[in-house]
Amino acid sequence: MLISLRGDHKDHLSLLTTQSTQVLIDFCKLAIDFLQNGPNLKLYGTAAEKLSADLDTVQNCIYGLVNLLLLSCKHDLSEADFRDSILTLGFNSDQQSVLNKFYESKKKEITQIINKFGVKEPHYDDLEWRFEVQVATRTLLQQVTPLITLDLSLKTMNDEGCDYNKEHILLQTDVTNLLYITQELEKALTESRSRHSRKIQRALNN
């Protein structure tokens, strides 16, 4: 899988394509410092003075590098896919090697940061069900009351970002309610395939 960067994102990174590999290494350190501690305008000002560049240009460059790392880790790019993704950014072979080594060495740490500050939503893992029928009670000797018992298994990424915590939720419903739930889920699935929903999903993924 390759990631596609927007035009403004590429422009923000263009400053680094004309710098030495040592400057690129320094900016990589600034990027990881941003992820760990937040922005540091004092350090950005010092870097701007050394490069005779505007503070906004340096700051946008760091944000662009951070965004590149976040997108790459979010999509779990392999070494080859990461290299291909930055191929069109204008970096020479030495600069590409620096970025690739930095990505590979910090990939696990960045993924943990994403999981730590991101929303940990539970995801579907498995579903088991059992069909039950109550045929009589003390007051009603002849009746048929069908019920469906569901064991819904959900998984949520743990704080380390390397494994899942699983949770089992037991539910019980009758046939009428189950049909209603099915209809609502089908409506939601249809809506998720609409043009409007796809635009929102693309915006979130970028």
C-alpha positions in Angstrom: 0.0 0.0 0.0 1.2 3.5 -0.8 0.1 6.8 0.8 -0.7 9.8 -1.4 0.3 13.2 0.0 -1.6 16.4 -0.7 0.1 19.2 -2.6 0.5 21.5 0.4 1.9 18.6 2.4 4.6 18.1 -0.3 5.3 21.8 -0.3 5.9 21.8 3.5 8.5 19.0 3.1 10.3 20.7 0.2 12.6 22.6 2.5 14.3 19.4 3.6 15.0 18.2 0.0 17.7 21.0 -0.3 19.4 20.4 3.0 22.1 18.1 4.1 21.4 14.7 5.7 22.5 16.1 9.1 19.8 18.8 8.9 17.3 16.1 7.9 18.4 14.0 11.0 17.9 17.1 13.2 14.4 17.6 11.8 13.6 14.0 12.4 14.6 14.5 16.1 12.4 17.6 16.2 9.5 15.6 14.8 9.7 12.9 17.4 10.1 15.5 20.1 6.9 17.1 18.9 5.1 13.8 19.2 6.4 13.2 22.7 6.2 16.7 24.2 4.3 19.0 21.8 5.6 22.0 19.8 8.7 23.8 20.9 8.8 27.2 19.2 12.2 28.1 20.7 13.9 25.1 19.0 12.0 25.9 15.8 13.3 29.5 15.9 16.9 28.3 16.4 16.5 26.0 13.4 15.0 28.8 11.3 18.0 31.1 12.1 20.5 28.4 11.1 18.8 27.8 7.8 18.0 31.5 7.2 14.3 30.6 6.8 11.1 31.9 8.2 9.8 30.4 11.4 6.5 29.5 9.8 8.3 27.6 7.0 10.3 25.6 9.5 7.3 24.9 11.7 5.2 23.7 8.7 8.1 21.5 7.6 8.2 19.8 11.0 4.4 19.4 11.0 4.7 17.9 7.5 7.3 15.4 8.6 5.1 14.5 11.7 2.1 14.0 9.4 4.2 11.8 7.1 5.2 9.6 10.0 1.7 9.4 11.4 0.2 8.5 8.1 2.8 5.8 7.5 2.4 4.3 10.9 -1.4 4.5 10.8 -1.4 2.5 7.6 1.5 0.2 8.8 3.6 0.7 5.7 6.3 -1.8 5.0 9.9 -0.6 4.4 9.4 -0.9 0.6 6.0 0.9 0.7 7.4 3.7 2.8 10.3 4.2 0.3 8.0 4.2 -2.6 5.7 6.7 -0.9 8.5 9.3 -0.4 10.0 8.6 -3.8 8.1 11.5 -5.4 8.9 14.1 -2.7 12.3 15.1 -4.2 14.6 13.5 -1.6 17.9 12.1 -2.9 19.0 8.5 -2.2 20.9 9.4 1.0 18.0 11.4 2.4 15.6 8.6 1.6 17.8 6.2 3.5 17.8 8.5 6.5 14.0 8.8 6.5 13.6 5.1 6.1 15.9 4.2 8.9 14.2 6.8 11.1 10.8 5.4 10.3 11.8 1.9 10.9 13.5 2.7 14.2 10.6 4.9 15.5 7.7 3.0 14.0 6.7 1.1 17.2 7.1 4.2 19.4 5.0 6.3 17.1 2.3 3.6 16.9 2.2 3.5 20.6 1.8 7.3 20.7 -1.1 7.1 18.2 -2.8 4.4 20.3 -2.3 6.3 23.5 -3.8 9.6 22.4 -6.3 8.2 19.8 -9.8 7.0 20.5 -9.7 3.3 21.4 -12.9 2.1 19.8 -14.0 -1.6 20.3 -14.1 -3.6 17.1 -16.1 -6.7 16.2 -14.3 -9.9 16.8 -16.8 -12.8 16.9 -20.5 -13.6 17.4 -22.1 -16.8 18.7 -25.8 -17.3 19.0 -28.3 -19.8 20.4 -32.0 -20.1 19.5 -34.2 -20.9 22.5 -38.0 -21.5 22.7 -40.0 -21.3 25.9 -42.9 -23.8 25.4 -44.8 -23.5 28.7 -45.0 -21.9 32.1 -47.1 -22.6 35.2 -49.8 -20.1 34.1 -49.6 -20.8 30.3 -49.3 -24.5 29.6 -49.2 -24.0 25.9 -47.2 -21.2 24.4 -44.2 -20.7 22.0 -41.9 -17.8 22.8 -38.8 -17.8 20.7 -35.7 -16.1 22.0 -32.2 -15.6 20.6 -29.2 -15.4 23.0 -26.1 -13.7 21.5 -22.5 -13.8 22.7 -20.9 -10.7 21.1 -17.1 -10.6 21.3 -15.4 -7.2 21.0 -11.7 -6.4 20.9 -9.9 -3.1 21.8 -6.3 -2.2 21.3 -4.4 -2.0 24.6 -2.3 0.9 25.8 0.9 -0.6 24.5 -0.5 -0.9 21.0 0.7 -4.4 20.5 -2.2 -6.6 21.5 -6.0 -6.6 22.0 -8.2 -6.8 25.1 -11.3 -8.8 24.5 -14.7 -8.4 26.0 -17.8 -10.7 25.9 -21.3 -9.1 25.9 -24.3 -11.4 26.4 -27.5 -10.2 24.8 -31.0 -11.7 24.5 -33.7 -10.6 22.2 -36.9 -11.8 20.5 -37.3 -12.3 16.8 -39.2 -9.0 16.2 -36.6 -6.9 17.8 -33.8 -8.8 16.0 -35.5 -8.1 12.7 -35.7 -4.4 13.6 -32.0 -4.3 14.5 -31.1 -6.0 11.3 -33.0 -3.5 9.2 -31.3 -0.5 11.0 -27.9 -2.1 10.5 -28.6 -2.6 6.8 -29.7 1.1 6.5 -26.4 2.2 8.2 -24.4 -0.1 5.8 -26.2 1.4 2.8 -25.5 5.0 4.1 -21.8 4.1 4.6 -21.6 3.4 0.9 -23.1 6.7 -0.2 -21.0 9.4 -1.9 -21.2 11.7 1.1 -20.0 9.1 3.5 -17.1 8.1 1.2 -16.0 11.8 1.1 -16.0 11.9 4.9 -14.0 8.7 5.2 -11.4 10.0 2.7 -11.1 13.2 4.7 -10.5 11.3 7.9 -8.0 8.9 6.4 -5.9 11.9 5.1 
